């Protein structure tokens, strides 16, 4: 396969040559019209006839160049595109290719998997891994497909610009164009739900005044970045006695008195905009807060399903995807906690889906109280944590995370086919 930069230059030459060839054809028509004019001076007509063979030769050169450039372009069409993060998703790429290979056989589609750095929106081209009829071709070159599922969270200006260009495109549908959200904005949206008060804890922008207000009547506080990746470090502050607090970040703990609590938390969060969650009702397991991540995805009928739940427990704050550990952490003997989580997550995601465009997959983080009731404190799009994606891709509770991504895209293709028939 030719080098990406070489392809880019050849592609530009091809476009320029196409323009020249079009102008050459227009020139032929104009010359023909001139020669048909009855009042055309003979001297001028003779000069035109002199240039006609030269123009014909020029057109033939352009046609040969078009064939030459076309040979090296070798752009293959793709039906579906999947954007992945080359580092965060590296461990799950084999599982993704396995799922994609199966779909390509069943649905008879061509799927291109690529990092966003290998997409040239202006020139309508992608370099990536092409899967067709179960066969995998690395470093393939394709046009940008009509349907793209974005699994990556983008922070670089160039990557964000490309996503925005795709969103503006009239020919491309992009699922999950955004996977990182401003949490205060999301929580404000959820607070407008009639039932939001039953599962939404008190929250506020992190500043000295709001911290003092929450700390005055709560013994447990969460501190989180307003815009973060899914593998952020949860910071908590727990009041022990008098006005002494213990600040925890993963398995690291430091003592703080009430007067220095704001300054000590500010050191942890740095210059990032952050928010506070009142965690007074949060239960603990293995001396840490019990938090659950619930995964929601749209199925092939465009409806939301809860496909997985993982418990985030222990001093190392690792996520556990096994049923036994989830049940131990939640006290889920009769399944009541799981039912509450599913109902709450479905209510939230169905509501948020009306306001967040083109959302196809998401996760919701809750903490639990003693009755097993959930309280929402964080929301994200496609999973970015490398430690979570691999077990999710292989199944565990619910269906495979990647299978559901492809199932949804398959539904979009079928829907598009039906609309074309109509």
Beta strands, then each sheet from edge to edge (+ up, - down):
strand 1: 80-83
strand 2: 110-114
strand 3: 119-120
strand 4: 125-132
strand 5: 135-142
strand 6: 147-150
strand 7: 173-175
strand 8: 203-205
strand 9: 220-225
strand 10: 235-239
strand 11: 244-249
strand 12: 252-257
strand 13: 274-278
strand 14: 284-285
strand 15: 288-289
strand 16: 291-298
strand 17: 304-313
strand 18: 318-320
strand 19: 361-368
strand 20: 374-380
sheet 1: 3+ 4- 2+ 1+ 6+ 7+
sheet 2: 3+ 4- 5+
sheet 3: 8+ 13- 9+ 10- 11+ 12-
sheet 4: 14+ 15-
sheet 5: 18+ 17- 16+ 19- 20+
end
